[in-house]
Amino acid sequence: MSTFMANKANIERKWYVVDAAGKPMGKTAVIVADLLRGKGKVTYTPHADCGDNVIVINAGKAVLTGNKLEQKYYRTHSGWVGGLKETKYRILMQDKPELAMRVAVRGMMPRNTVTKDSLKRLHIYAGPQHEHQAQKPELVK
């Protein structure tokens, strides 16, 4: 008997919907990252992209616990001198809740090339509506 190794030819991808309303952002990001990597599958292979497609709805209603809204910053740097830009998470959650969720999910993923391909299958929406009804996604509790 030989060991199964996943590759592009034998991967079956499903669609899942995760509702982030009222849930902590970090716990939601862990669930989404595991689905994107395919860690719940029997055919999980660490070096192959064998995860599923994930839709996150109500990202704007996700909760940050403690004082993170005031104390945590989203930082970007242009590479130039003085190019640091900082935004408090309170403002980020008001203006771009999709970006805040994407940053949280990316932080839960490994730093390799599989992550880049996996994040292409992540679809985040601030409200309850999404445009992927044709794929018949399953709701994750």
The first five atom37 places (N, CA, C, CB, O) and aatype in JSON, in Angstrom:
{
  "aatype": [12, 15, 16, 13, 12, 0, 2, 11, 0, 2, 9, 6, 1, 11, 17, 18, 19, 19, 3, 0, 0, 7, 11, 14, 12, 7, 11, 16, 0, 19, 9, 19, 0, 3, 10, 10, 1, 7, 11, 7, 11, 19, 16, 18, 16, 14, 8, 0, 3, 4, 7, 3, 2, 19, 9, 19, 9, 2, 0, 7, 11, 0, 19, 10, 16, 7, 2, 11, 10, 6, 5, 11, 18, 18, 1, 16, 8, 15, 7, 17, 19, 7, 7, 10, 11, 6, 16, 11, 18, 1, 9, 10, 12, 5, 3, 11, 14, 6, 10, 0, 12, 1, 19, 0, 19, 1, 7, 12, 12, 14, 1, 2, 16, 19, 16, 11, 3, 15, 10, 11, 1, 10, 8, 9, 18, 0, 7, 14, 5, 8, 6, 8, 5, 0, 5, 11, 14, 6, 10, 19, 11],
  "atom_mask": [
    [1, 1, 1, 1, 1],
    [1, 1, 1, 1, 1],
    [1, 1, 1, 1, 1],
    [1, 1, 1, 1, 1],
    [1, 1, 1, 1, 1],
    [1, 1, 1, 1, 1],
    [1, 1, 1, 1, 1],
    [1, 1, 1, 1, 1],
    [1, 1, 1, 1, 1],
    [1, 1, 1, 1, 1],
    [1, 1, 1, 1, 1],
    [1, 1, 1, 1, 1],
    [1, 1, 1, 1, 1],
    [1, 1, 1, 1, 1],
    [1, 1, 1, 1, 1],
    [1, 1, 1, 1, 1],
    [1, 1, 1, 1, 1],
    [1, 1, 1, 1, 1],
    [1, 1, 1, 1, 1],
    [1, 1, 1, 1, 1],
    [1, 1, 1, 1, 1],
    [1, 1, 1, 0, 1],
    [1, 1, 1, 1, 1],
    [1, 1, 1, 1, 1],
    [1, 1, 1, 1, 1],
    [1, 1, 1, 0, 1],
    [1, 1, 1, 1, 1],
    [1, 1, 1, 1, 1],
    [1, 1, 1, 1, 1],
    [1, 1, 1, 1, 1],
    [1, 1, 1, 1, 1],
    [1, 1, 1, 1, 1],
    [1, 1, 1, 1, 1],
    [1, 1, 1, 1, 1],
    [1, 1, 1, 1, 1],
    [1, 1, 1, 1, 1],
    [1, 1, 1, 1, 1],
    [1, 1, 1, 0, 1],
    [1, 1, 1, 1, 1],
    [1, 1, 1, 0, 1],
    [1, 1, 1, 1, 1],
    [1, 1, 1, 1, 1],
    [1, 1, 1, 1, 1],
    [1, 1, 1, 1, 1],
    [1, 1, 1, 1, 1],
    [1, 1, 1, 1, 1],
    [1, 1, 1, 1, 1],
    [1, 1, 1, 1, 1],
    [1, 1, 1, 1, 1],
    [1, 1, 1, 1, 1],
    [1, 1, 1, 0, 1],
    [1, 1, 1, 1, 1],
    [1, 1, 1, 1, 1],
    [1, 1, 1, 1, 1],
    [1, 1, 1, 1, 1],
    [1, 1, 1, 1, 1],
    [1, 1, 1, 1, 1],
    [1, 1, 1, 1, 1],
    [1, 1, 1, 1, 1],
    [1, 1, 1, 0, 1],
    [1, 1, 1, 1, 1],
    [1, 1, 1, 1, 1],
    [1, 1, 1, 1, 1],
    [1, 1, 1, 1, 1],
    [1, 1, 1, 1, 1],
    [1, 1, 1, 0, 1],
    [1, 1, 1, 1, 1],
    [1, 1, 1, 1, 1],
    [1, 1, 1, 1, 1],
    [1, 1, 1, 1, 1],
    [1, 1, 1, 1, 1],
    [1, 1, 1, 1, 1],
    [1, 1, 1, 1, 1],
    [1, 1, 1, 1, 1],
    [1, 1, 1, 1, 1],
    [1, 1, 1, 1, 1],
    [1, 1, 1, 1, 1],
    [1, 1, 1, 1, 1],
    [1, 1, 1, 0, 1],
    [1, 1, 1, 1, 1],
    [1, 1, 1, 1, 1],
    [1, 1, 1, 0, 1],
    [1, 1, 1, 0, 1],
    [1, 1, 1, 1, 1],
    [1, 1, 1, 1, 1],
    [1, 1, 1, 1, 1],
    [1, 1, 1, 1, 1],
    [1, 1, 1, 1, 1],
    [1, 1, 1, 1, 1],
    [1, 1, 1, 1, 1],
    [1, 1, 1, 1, 1],
    [1, 1, 1, 1, 1],
    [1, 1, 1, 1, 1],
    [1, 1, 1, 1, 1],
    [1, 1, 1, 1, 1],
    [1, 1, 1, 1, 1],
    [1, 1, 1, 1, 1],
    [1, 1, 1, 1, 1],
    [1, 1, 1, 1, 1],
    [1, 1, 1, 1, 1],
    [1, 1, 1, 1, 1],
    [1, 1, 1, 1, 1],
    [1, 1, 1, 1, 1],
    [1, 1, 1, 1, 1],
    [1, 1, 1, 1, 1],
    [1, 1, 1, 1, 1],
    [1, 1, 1, 0, 1],
    [1, 1, 1, 1, 1],
    [1, 1, 1, 1, 1],
    [1, 1, 1, 1, 1],
    [1, 1, 1, 1, 1],
    [1, 1, 1, 1, 1],
    [1, 1, 1, 1, 1],
    [1, 1, 1, 1, 1],
    [1, 1, 1, 1, 1],
    [1, 1, 1, 1, 1],
    [1, 1, 1, 1, 1],
    [1, 1, 1, 1, 1],
    [1, 1, 1, 1, 1],
    [1, 1, 1, 1, 1],
    [1, 1, 1, 1, 1],
    [1, 1, 1, 1, 1],
    [1, 1, 1, 1, 1],
    [1, 1, 1, 1, 1],
    [1, 1, 1, 1, 1],
    [1, 1, 1, 1, 1],
    [1, 1, 1, 0, 1],
    [1, 1, 1, 1, 1],
    [1, 1, 1, 1, 1],
    [1, 1, 1, 1, 1],
    [1, 1, 1, 1, 1],
    [1, 1, 1, 1, 1],
    [1, 1, 1, 1, 1],
    [1, 1, 1, 1, 1],
    [1, 1, 1, 1, 1],
    [1, 1, 1, 1, 1],
    [1, 1, 1, 1, 1],
    [1, 1, 1, 1, 1],
    [1, 1, 1, 1, 1],
    [1, 1, 1, 1, 1],
    [1, 1, 1, 1, 1]
  ],
  "atom_positions": [
    [[0.85, -1.17, 0.0], [0.0, 0.0, 0.0], [0.9, 1.24, 0.0], [-0.97, 0.0, 1.23], [1.87, 1.31, 0.75]],
    [[0.56, 2.2, -0.84], [1.39, 3.4, -0.94], [0.72, 4.57, -0.22], [1.63, 3.76, -2.42], [-0.49, 4.56, 0.02]],
    [[1.51, 5.57, 0.12], [1.03, 6.76, 0.81], [0.39, 7.7, -0.21], [2.18, 7.47, 1.56], [0.93, 7.91, -1.3]],
    [[-0.76, 8.27, 0.14], [-1.45, 9.2, -0.74], [-0.77, 10.57, -0.69], [-2.94, 9.33, -0.35], [-0.47, 11.07, 0.4]],
    [[-0.52, 11.16, -1.84], [0.02, 12.51, -1.95], [-0.91, 13.33, -2.83], [1.48, 12.5, -2.53], [-1.18, 12.98, -3.98]],
    [[-1.4, 14.42, -2.27], [-2.32, 15.29, -3.01], [-1.55, 16.09, -4.06], [-3.08, 16.23, -2.06], [-0.43, 16.53, -3.82]],
    [[-2.19, 16.27, -5.22], [-1.67, 17.17, -6.24], [-2.87, 17.81, -6.95], [-0.75, 16.41, -7.26], [-4.01, 17.54, -6.59]],
    [[-2.62, 18.65, -7.94], [-3.7, 19.4, -8.59], [-4.72, 18.48, -9.25], [-3.12, 20.35, -9.62], [-5.89, 18.85, -9.37]],
    [[-4.31, 17.32, -9.69], [-5.21, 16.43, -10.41], [-6.23, 15.75, -9.5], [-4.41, 15.38, -11.14], [-7.34, 15.46, -9.95]],
    [[-5.9, 15.49, -8.25], [-6.81, 14.72, -7.41], [-7.36, 15.48, -6.2], [-6.1, 13.5, -6.92], [-7.75, 14.87, -5.21]],
    [[-7.4, 16.81, -6.27], [-7.94, 17.61, -5.18], [-9.39, 17.97, -5.5], [-7.09, 18.9, -4.95], [-9.69, 18.46, -6.59]],
    [[-10.28, 17.73, -4.53], [-11.68, 18.14, -4.66], [-11.92, 19.3, -3.71], [-12.65, 16.95, -4.35], [-11.72, 19.18, -2.5]],
    [[-12.34, 20.42, -4.25], [-12.54, 21.62, -3.45], [-14.03, 21.85, -3.23], [-11.9, 22.85, -4.13], [-14.84, 21.74, -4.15]],
    [[-14.39, 22.18, -1.99], [-15.75, 22.54, -1.63], [-15.79, 24.03, -1.32], [-16.26, 21.71, -0.42], [-14.76, 24.69, -1.24]],
    [[-16.99, 24.55, -1.16], [-17.19, 25.95, -0.79], [-17.82, 26.0, 0.59], [-18.08, 26.69, -1.84], [-18.76, 25.26, 0.88]],
    [[-17.31, 26.87, 1.45], [-17.82, 27.04, 2.8], [-18.1, 28.51, 3.06], [-16.82, 26.49, 3.83], [-17.43, 29.39, 2.54]],
    [[-19.12, 28.77, 3.9], [-19.46, 30.12, 4.34], [-19.23, 30.18, 5.84], [-20.93, 30.5, 3.97], [-19.72, 29.34, 6.59]],
    [[-18.47, 31.19, 6.28], [-18.23, 31.42, 7.69], [-18.83, 32.77, 8.05], [-16.69, 31.37, 8.03], [-18.51, 33.79, 7.44]],
    [[-19.72, 32.77, 9.05], [-20.35, 34.01, 9.5], [-19.55, 34.55, 10.68], [-21.86, 33.78, 9.89], [-19.44, 33.88, 11.71]],
    [[-19.0, 35.76, 10.54], [-18.14, 36.35, 11.57], [-18.89, 37.27, 12.53], [-17.02, 37.11, 10.92], [-18.26, 37.87, 13.4]],
    [[-20.19, 37.39, 12.39], [-20.96, 38.34, 13.2], [-20.94, 37.94, 14.67], [-22.4, 38.42, 12.71], [-21.34, 36.83, 15.03]],
    [[-20.46, 38.85, 15.52], [-20.46, 38.63, 16.95], [-19.38, 37.69, 17.47], [0.0, 0.0, 0.0], [-19.33, 37.43, 18.67]],
    [[-18.53, 37.19, 16.6], [-17.47, 36.26, 17.01], [-16.14, 37.0, 17.05], [-17.4, 35.04, 16.05], [-15.94, 37.96, 16.3]],
    [[-15.22, 36.58, 17.91], [-13.89, 37.2, 17.92], [-13.17, 36.98, 16.58], [-13.03, 36.64, 19.07], [-13.24, 35.9, 16.0]],
    [[-12.5, 38.03, 16.11], [-11.85, 37.97, 14.81], [-10.78, 36.88, 14.75], [-11.25, 39.31, 14.47], [-10.64, 36.2, 13.73]],
    [[-10.01, 36.73, 15.82], [-8.94, 35.74, 15.83], [-9.45, 34.32, 15.74], [0.0, 0.0, 0.0], [-8.87, 33.5, 15.03]],
    [[-10.53, 34.01, 16.45], [-11.08, 32.65, 16.42], [-11.68, 32.35, 15.06], [-12.14, 32.47, 17.51], [-11.59, 31.23, 14.56]],
    [[-12.3, 33.36, 14.45], [-12.83, 33.18, 13.1], [-11.69, 32.97, 12.11], [-13.67, 34.39, 12.69], [-11.81, 32.16, 11.2]],
    [[-10.59, 33.71, 12.28], [-9.44, 33.58, 11.37], [-8.82, 32.2, 11.47], [-8.39, 34.64, 11.69], [-8.33, 31.69, 10.46]],
    [[-8.8, 31.58, 12.64], [-8.26, 30.23, 12.79], [-9.1, 29.23, 12.01], [-8.21, 29.84, 14.28], [-8.55, 28.36, 11.32]],
    [[-10.42, 29.34, 12.11], [-11.32, 28.43, 11.39], [-11.13, 28.58, 9.89], [-12.79, 28.7, 11.77], [-11.05, 27.59, 9.17]],
    [[-11.05, 29.83, 9.41], [-10.9, 30.1, 7.99], [-9.55, 29.59, 7.49], [-11.04, 31.61, 7.71], [-9.47, 29.0, 6.41]],
    [[-8.48, 29.81, 8.25], [-7.15, 29.36, 7.84], [-7.09, 27.84, 7.73], [-6.09, 29.86, 8.82], [-6.46, 27.31, 6.81]],
    [[-7.72, 27.13, 8.67], [-7.73, 25.67, 8.6], [-8.5, 25.17, 7.38], [-8.35, 25.1, 9.87], [-8.08, 24.19, 6.75]],
    [[-9.61, 25.83, 7.03], [-10.36, 25.44, 5.84], [-9.56, 25.73, 4.58], [-11.7, 26.18, 5.8], [-9.57, 24.92, 3.65]],
    [[-8.87, 26.87, 4.53], [-8.08, 27.22, 3.35], [-6.92, 26.25, 3.13], [-7.55, 28.65, 3.48], [-6.57, 25.95, 1.99]],
    [[-6.34, 25.77, 4.21], [-5.22, 24.82, 4.11], [-5.69, 23.4, 3.9], [-4.36, 24.88, 5.34], [-4.93, 22.57, 3.4]],
    [[-6.95, 23.09, 4.27], [-7.46, 21.73, 4.12], [-7.07, 20.82, 5.26], [0.0, 0.0, 0.0], [-6.99, 19.6, 5.07]],
    [[-6.83, 21.38, 6.43], [-6.34, 20.57, 7.55], [-7.38, 19.61, 8.09], [-5.87, 21.46, 8.65], [-7.02, 18.66, 8.78]],
    [[-8.65, 19.83, 7.81], [-9.67, 18.92, 8.29], [-9.91, 17.74, 7.37], [0.0, 0.0, 0.0], [-10.7, 16.86, 7.7]],
    [[-9.25, 17.71, 6.23], [-9.44, 16.63, 5.27], [-8.55, 15.44, 5.59], [-9.16, 17.13, 3.85], [-7.48, 15.58, 6.17]],
    [[-9.01, 14.28, 5.2], [-8.21, 13.06, 5.36], [-7.02, 13.09, 4.41], [-9.08, 11.8, 5.11], [-5.97, 12.52, 4.69]],
    [[-7.19, 13.76, 3.28], [-6.15, 13.8, 2.25], [-5.21, 14.99, 2.4], [-6.79, 13.83, 0.88], [-4.58, 15.39, 1.43]],
    [[-5.12, 15.57, 3.59], [-4.27, 16.75, 3.82], [-2.81, 16.43, 3.54], [-4.44, 17.26, 5.25], [-2.27, 15.44, 4.04]],
    [[-2.19, 17.27, 2.75], [-0.76, 17.16, 2.44], [-0.14, 18.53, 2.71], [-0.51, 16.69, 0.95], [-0.55, 19.51, 2.09]],
    [[0.83, 18.63, 3.63], [1.35, 19.94, 4.03], [1.97, 20.75, 2.9], [2.36, 19.76, 5.09], [1.85, 21.98, 2.9]],
    [[2.62, 20.11, 1.95], [3.32, 20.87, 0.91], [2.46, 21.14, -0.31], [4.56, 20.14, 0.5], [2.93, 21.77, -1.26]],
    [[1.2, 20.67, -0.32], [0.32, 20.86, -1.47], [-0.85, 21.76, -1.08], [-0.19, 19.5, -2.0], [-1.26, 21.78, 0.08]],
    [[-1.37, 22.48, -2.05], [-2.51, 23.36, -1.83], [-3.78, 22.53, -1.99], [-2.48, 24.58, -2.82], [-4.33, 22.44, -3.09]],
    [[-4.24, 21.94, -0.91], [-5.39, 21.03, -0.98], [-6.59, 21.57, -0.21], [-5.01, 19.66, -0.45], [-7.48, 20.79, 0.16]],
    [[-6.65, 22.86, 0.05], [-7.73, 23.45, 0.82], [-8.96, 23.76, -0.01], [0.0, 0.0, 0.0], [-9.01, 23.49, -1.21]],
    [[-9.96, 24.34, 0.66], [-11.24, 24.64, 0.05], [-11.41, 26.14, -0.16], [-12.37, 24.09, 0.91], [-10.57, 26.94, 0.27]],
    [[-12.5, 26.51, -0.83], [-12.86, 27.91, -1.02], [-13.67, 28.36, 0.19], [-13.67, 28.12, -2.35], [-14.55, 27.64, 0.66]],
    [[-13.38, 29.56, 0.7], [-14.04, 30.05, 1.9], [-14.61, 31.44, 1.65], [-13.05, 30.07, 3.1], [-13.94, 32.31, 1.09]],
    [[-15.86, 31.63, 2.07], [-16.53, 32.92, 2.0], [-16.77, 33.38, 3.43], [-17.88, 32.84, 1.18], [-17.37, 32.65, 4.22]],
    [[-16.3, 34.57, 3.77], [-16.53, 35.14, 5.1], [-17.53, 36.28, 4.94], [-15.19, 35.65, 5.76], [-17.3, 37.23, 4.2]],
    [[-18.66, 36.16, 5.65], [-19.67, 37.22, 5.6], [-19.71, 37.92, 6.96], [-21.07, 36.64, 5.22], [-19.27, 37.37, 7.97]],
    [[-20.26, 39.12, 6.97], [-20.38, 39.95, 8.18], [-19.03, 40.23, 8.82], [-21.3, 39.27, 9.19], [-18.92, 40.22, 10.05]],
    [[-18.01, 40.48, 8.02], [-16.69, 40.8, 8.57], [-16.72, 42.11, 9.33], [-15.65, 40.86, 7.45], [-15.91, 42.31, 10.25]],
    [[-17.61, 43.0, 8.98], [-17.73, 44.27, 9.68], [-18.3, 44.13, 11.08], [0.0, 0.0, 0.0], [-18.18, 45.05, 11.89]],
    [[-18.94, 43.0, 11.37], [-19.53, 42.77, 12.69], [-18.66, 41.87, 13.56], [-20.91, 42.17, 12.54], [-19.1, 41.47, 14.64]],
    [[-17.45, 41.56, 13.11], [-16.54, 40.76, 13.93], [-16.1, 41.59, 15.14], [-15.3, 40.3, 13.1], [-16.07, 42.82, 15.08]],
    [[-15.76, 40.91, 16.21], [-15.45, 41.57, 17.48], [-13.96, 41.46, 17.77], [-16.27, 40.97, 18.64], [-13.36, 40.4, 17.59]],
    [[-13.37, 42.56, 18.21], [-12.0, 42.54, 18.73], [-12.1, 42.66, 20.24], [-11.12, 43.69, 18.11], [-12.68, 43.62, 20.75]],
    [[-11.52, 41.71, 20.96], [-11.65, 41.69, 22.42], [-10.64, 42.61, 23.07], [-11.48, 40.27, 22.94], [-9.65, 43.02, 22.46]],
    [[-10.9, 42.93, 24.33], [-9.98, 43.78, 25.09], [-9.94, 45.19, 24.54], [0.0, 0.0, 0.0], [-10.95, 45.72, 24.08]],
    [[-8.76, 45.79, 24.6], [-8.56, 47.17, 24.12], [-7.94, 47.22, 22.73], [-7.68, 47.94, 25.09], [-7.32, 48.22, 22.37]],
    [[-8.1, 46.16, 21.95], [-7.45, 46.1, 20.65], [-7.92, 47.2, 19.69], [-7.69, 44.75, 20.02], [-7.15, 47.66, 18.85]],
    [[-9.17, 47.62, 19.81], [-9.66, 48.67, 18.92], [-8.87, 49.96, 19.08], [-11.14, 48.95, 19.19], [-8.69, 50.69, 18.11]],
    [[-8.39, 50.25, 20.27], [-7.64, 51.48, 20.53], [-6.13, 51.27, 20.56], [-8.09, 52.09, 21.84], [-5.39, 52.19, 20.24]],
    [[-5.66, 50.1, 20.93], [-4.23, 49.89, 21.13], [-3.53, 49.21, 19.95], [-4.01, 49.07, 22.35], [-2.32, 49.34, 19.8]],
    [[-4.28, 48.5, 19.11], [-3.66, 47.76, 18.02], [-3.64, 48.63, 16.76], [-4.43, 46.42, 17.74], [-4.58, 49.37, 16.49]],
    [[-2.55, 48.53, 16.01], [-2.37, 49.32, 14.79], [-2.15, 48.4, 13.6], [-1.19, 50.3, 14.94], [-1.55, 47.34, 13.72]],
    [[-2.66, 48.84, 12.44], [-2.33, 48.22, 11.16], [-1.25, 49.09, 10.54], [-3.61, 48.07, 10.21], [-1.48, 50.28, 10.3]],
    [[-0.08, 48.51, 10.28], [1.06, 49.29, 9.8], [1.48, 48.83, 8.41], [2.24, 49.17, 10.77], [1.55, 47.64, 8.12]],
    [[1.77, 49.82, 7.55], [2.36, 49.55, 6.23], [3.54, 50.49, 6.05], [1.3, 49.74, 5.08], [3.57, 51.59, 6.6]],
    [[4.49, 50.05, 5.26], [5.67, 50.88, 5.0], [5.96, 50.85, 3.51], [6.91, 50.38, 5.81], [5.94, 49.79, 2.88]],
    [[6.22, 52.02, 2.95], [6.46, 52.14, 1.51], [7.87, 51.73, 1.12], [6.19, 53.55, 1.06], [8.14, 51.48, -0.05]],
    [[8.77, 51.66, 2.09], [10.17, 51.37, 1.79], [11.02, 52.62, 1.73], [0.0, 0.0, 0.0], [12.25, 52.54, 1.7]],
    [[10.39, 53.77, 1.72], [11.1, 55.03, 1.71], [11.26, 55.55, 3.13], [10.37, 56.05, 0.83], [10.57, 55.12, 4.05]],
    [[12.17, 56.49, 3.29], [12.37, 57.1, 4.6], [11.11, 57.85, 4.99], [13.6, 58.06, 4.58], [10.59, 58.66, 4.22]],
    [[10.62, 57.59, 6.18], [9.39, 58.23, 6.66], [8.14, 57.66, 6.03], [0.0, 0.0, 0.0], [7.09, 58.3, 6.07]],
    [[8.22, 56.48, 5.44], [7.09, 55.9, 4.72], [6.18, 55.02, 5.55], [0.0, 0.0, 0.0], [5.39, 54.26, 5.0]],
    [[6.27, 55.1, 6.88], [5.43, 54.29, 7.75], [4.05, 54.92, 7.88], [6.08, 54.12, 9.14], [3.92, 56.11, 8.17]],
    [[3.02, 54.11, 7.65], [1.64, 54.57, 7.83], [0.99, 53.68, 8.87], [0.84, 54.54, 6.48], [1.08, 52.45, 8.79]],
    [[0.35, 54.28, 9.85], [-0.3, 53.54, 10.93], [-1.79, 53.9, 10.96], [0.37, 53.85, 12.29], [-2.17, 55.07, 10.82]],
    [[-2.62, 52.88, 11.15], [-4.05, 53.08, 11.28], [-4.54, 52.27, 12.47], [-4.79, 52.67, 9.98], [-4.23, 51.08, 12.58]],
    [[-5.3, 52.9, 13.36], [-5.87, 52.16, 14.48], [-6.93, 51.19, 13.96], [-6.48, 53.12, 15.53], [-7.59, 51.45, 12.95]],
    [[-7.06, 50.08, 14.66], [-8.03, 49.08, 14.23], [-9.47, 49.57, 14.34], [-7.86, 47.82, 15.06], [-10.34, 49.06, 13.64]],
    [[-9.74, 50.55, 15.19], [-11.08, 51.13, 15.27], [-11.46, 51.75, 13.92], [-11.16, 52.19, 16.4], [-12.57, 51.56, 13.43]],
    [[-10.52, 52.49, 13.34], [-10.75, 53.13, 12.05], [-10.74, 52.1, 10.92], [-9.7, 54.21, 11.78], [-11.54, 52.18, 9.99]],
    [[-9.84, 51.13, 11.02], [-9.75, 50.09, 9.99], [-11.03, 49.25, 9.95], [-8.54, 49.18, 10.26], [-11.5, 48.9, 8.87]],
    [[-11.6, 48.93, 11.1], [-12.83, 48.15, 11.14], [-14.03, 48.96, 10.61], [-13.12, 47.67, 12.57], [-14.98, 48.37, 10.1]],
    [[-13.98, 50.27, 10.72], [-15.05, 51.09, 10.18], [-14.94, 51.22, 8.66], [-15.04, 52.48, 10.82], [-15.93, 51.1, 7.94]],
    [[-13.7, 51.45, 8.18], [-13.5, 51.73, 6.76], [-13.3, 50.48, 5.91], [-12.31, 52.64, 6.6], [-13.92, 50.35, 4.85]],
    [[-12.46, 49.54, 6.36], [-12.12, 48.37, 5.56], [-12.12, 47.1, 6.43], [-10.74, 48.56, 4.9], [-11.05, 46.56, 6.71]],
    [[-13.29, 46.61, 6.85], [-13.3, 45.41, 7.68], [-12.81, 44.17, 6.92], [-14.69, 45.17, 8.2], [-12.33, 43.22, 7.54]],
    [[-12.94, 44.17, 5.59], [-12.45, 43.04, 4.79], [-10.93, 42.92, 4.91], [-12.86, 43.21, 3.31], [-10.39, 41.81, 5.01]],
    [[-10.24, 44.06, 4.89], [-8.78, 44.06, 5.0], [-8.34, 43.56, 6.38], [-8.21, 45.47, 4.75], [-7.37, 42.8, 6.48]],
    [[-9.05, 43.97, 7.43], [-8.71, 43.53, 8.78], [-8.85, 42.01, 8.9], [-9.6, 44.22, 9.82], [-8.0, 41.37, 9.52]],
    [[-9.89, 41.44, 8.32], [-10.08, 39.99, 8.37], [-9.02, 39.28, 7.53], [-11.48, 39.6, 7.87], [-8.51, 38.23, 7.94]],
    [[-8.69, 39.83, 6.38], [-7.66, 39.22, 5.51], [-6.3, 39.2, 6.21], [-7.57, 39.97, 4.17], [-5.56, 38.22, 6.11]],
    [[-5.96, 40.29, 6.91], [-4.69, 40.36, 7.64], [-4.67, 39.32, 8.76], [-4.47, 41.78, 8.22], [-3.64, 38.69, 9.01]],
    [[-5.81, 39.15, 9.44], [-5.89, 38.18, 10.53], [-5.74, 36.75, 10.0], [-7.22, 38.32, 11.28], [-5.05, 35.93, 10.62]],
    [[-6.37, 36.45, 8.87], [-6.27, 35.1, 8.3], [-4.85, 34.85, 7.79], [-7.28, 34.91, 7.15], [-4.31, 33.76, 7.99]],
    [[-4.25, 35.84, 7.15], [-2.89, 35.68, 6.64], [-1.91, 35.44, 7.78], [-2.48, 36.91, 5.83], [-0.94, 34.7, 7.6]],
    [[-2.14, 36.04, 8.93], [-1.27, 35.82, 10.08], [-1.35, 34.41, 10.62], [0.0, 0.0, 0.0], [-0.43, 33.96, 11.29]],
    [[-2.45, 33.7, 10.34], [-2.6, 32.32, 10.8], [-2.04, 31.3, 9.82], [-4.06, 32.03, 11.05], [-1.98, 30.11, 10.13]],
    [[-1.64, 31.75, 8.64], [-1.14, 30.85, 7.6], [0.39, 30.78, 7.64], [-1.63, 31.31, 6.2], [1.03, 31.7, 8.13]],
    [[0.97, 29.7, 7.13], [2.42, 29.62, 7.1], [3.01, 30.59, 6.07], [2.86, 28.19, 6.78], [2.32, 31.04, 5.17]],
    [[4.29, 30.89, 6.23], [4.95, 31.83, 5.31], [5.61, 31.05, 4.18], [6.01, 32.7, 6.06], [6.82, 30.8, 4.21]],
    [[4.82, 30.66, 3.19], [5.36, 29.93, 2.04], [4.51, 30.2, 0.81], [5.42, 28.41, 2.34], [3.57, 31.0, 0.86]],
    [[4.84, 29.54, -0.28], [4.13, 29.81, -1.54], [2.73, 29.22, -1.56], [4.92, 29.26, -2.7], [1.89, 29.68, -2.33]],
    [[2.46, 28.22, -0.74], [1.12, 27.63, -0.69], [0.12, 28.66, -0.16], [1.1, 26.36, 0.19], [-1.04, 28.68, -0.58]],
    [[0.56, 29.5, 0.75], [-0.31, 30.52, 1.33], [-0.8, 31.5, 0.27], [0.42, 31.27, 2.43], [-1.96, 31.9, 0.29]],
    [[0.07, 31.88, -0.63], [-0.3, 32.84, -1.68], [-1.44, 32.28, -2.53], [0.92, 33.17, -2.56], [-2.38, 32.99, -2.86]],
    [[-1.34, 31.01, -2.89], [-2.4, 30.39, -3.68], [-3.67, 30.18, -2.86], [-1.92, 29.06, -4.24], [-4.77, 30.3, -3.39]],
    [[-3.51, 29.88, -1.58], [-4.67, 29.64, -0.73], [-5.47, 30.92, -0.51], [-4.22, 29.08, 0.62], [-6.7, 30.88, -0.5]],
    [[-4.8, 32.04, -0.34], [-5.51, 33.3, -0.09], [-6.29, 33.79, -1.3], [-4.52, 34.36, 0.34], [-7.16, 34.65, -1.16]],
    [[-6.0, 33.27, -2.48], [-6.78, 33.63, -3.66], [-8.18, 33.03, -3.59], [-6.07, 33.16, -4.93], [-9.09, 33.51, -4.26]],
    [[-8.36, 31.98, -2.79], [-9.65, 31.33, -2.64], [-10.44, 31.87, -1.47], [-9.46, 29.85, -2.49], [-11.48, 31.3, -1.11]],
    [[-9.98, 32.96, -0.86], [-10.67, 33.58, 0.27], [-11.48, 34.77, -0.24], [-9.66, 34.02, 1.36], [-10.94, 35.68, -0.88]],
    [[-12.77, 34.77, 0.06], [-13.67, 35.84, -0.36], [-14.3, 36.43, 0.89], [-14.77, 35.33, -1.35], [-14.99, 35.73, 1.63]],
    [[-14.07, 37.73, 1.14], [-14.53, 38.38, 2.36], [-15.5, 39.5, 2.01], [-13.34, 38.92, 3.18], [-15.25, 40.3, 1.11]],
    [[-16.63, 39.54, 2.75], [-17.65, 40.55, 2.54], [-18.0, 41.19, 3.89], [-18.91, 39.94, 1.86], [-18.11, 40.49, 4.89]],
    [[-18.17, 42.5, 3.89], [-18.47, 43.22, 5.13], [-19.89, 42.97, 5.6], [-18.25, 44.72, 4.94], [-20.16, 42.98, 6.8]],
    [[-20.8, 42.73, 4.67], [-22.21, 42.52, 5.01], [-22.62, 41.06, 4.88], [0.0, 0.0, 0.0], [-21.78, 40.18, 4.67]],
    [[-23.94, 40.8, 5.01], [-24.41, 39.41, 4.97], [-24.57, 38.84, 3.56], [-25.7, 39.32, 5.67], [-24.77, 37.63, 3.42]],
    [[-24.49, 39.67, 2.53], [-24.7, 39.2, 1.17], [-23.39, 38.82, 0.49], [-25.42, 40.26, 0.35], [-22.37, 39.48, 0.69]],
    [[-23.42, 37.75, -0.3], [-22.27, 37.37, -1.12], [-22.77, 36.93, -2.48], [-21.44, 36.24, -0.45], [-23.95, 36.65, -2.65]],
    [[-21.86, 36.86, -3.45], [-22.26, 36.57, -4.82], [-21.85, 35.17, -5.27], [-21.67, 37.59, -5.75], [-21.56, 34.95, -6.45]],
    [[-21.82, 34.22, -4.35], [-21.38, 32.87, -4.69], [-22.46, 31.83, -4.39], [-20.1, 32.52, -3.92], [-22.14, 30.71, -4.0]],
    [[-23.73, 32.19, -4.58], [-24.81, 31.24, -4.32], [-24.79, 30.08, -5.31], [-26.15, 31.95, -4.37], [-25.24, 28.98, -4.98]],
    [[-24.28, 30.32, -6.52], [-24.27, 29.27, -7.54], [-23.36, 28.11, -7.16], [-23.82, 29.86, -8.87], [-23.55, 26.99, -7.65]],
    [[-22.38, 28.34, -6.3], [-21.47, 27.27, -5.89], [-22.04, 26.42, -4.75], [-20.14, 27.86, -5.46], [-21.43, 25.42, -4.36]],
    [[-23.21, 26.79, -4.22], [-23.89, 26.07, -3.14], [-22.97, 25.84, -1.95], [-24.41, 24.73, -3.64], [-22.67, 24.69, -1.61]],
    [[-22.51, 26.92, -1.3], [-21.59, 26.75, -0.17], [-22.29, 26.21, 1.08], [-20.94, 28.07, 0.16], [-23.48, 26.43, 1.29]],
    [[-21.52, 25.48, 1.89], [-22.02, 24.95, 3.15], [-21.68, 25.92, 4.27], [-21.41, 23.54, 3.45], [-20.62, 26.55, 4.26]],
    [[-22.6, 26.06, 5.23], [-22.39, 26.96, 6.35], [-21.57, 26.27, 7.43], [-23.73, 27.44, 6.93], [-21.87, 25.14, 7.83]],
    [[-20.52, 26.95, 7.9], [-19.68, 26.42, 8.97], [-20.14, 27.04, 10.27], [-18.17, 26.7, 8.71], [-20.29, 28.26, 10.35]],
    [[-20.35, 26.24, 11.28], [-20.82, 26.75, 12.57], [-19.69, 27.29, 13.39], [-21.54, 25.66, 13.35], [-19.9, 27.76, 14.51]]
  ]
}
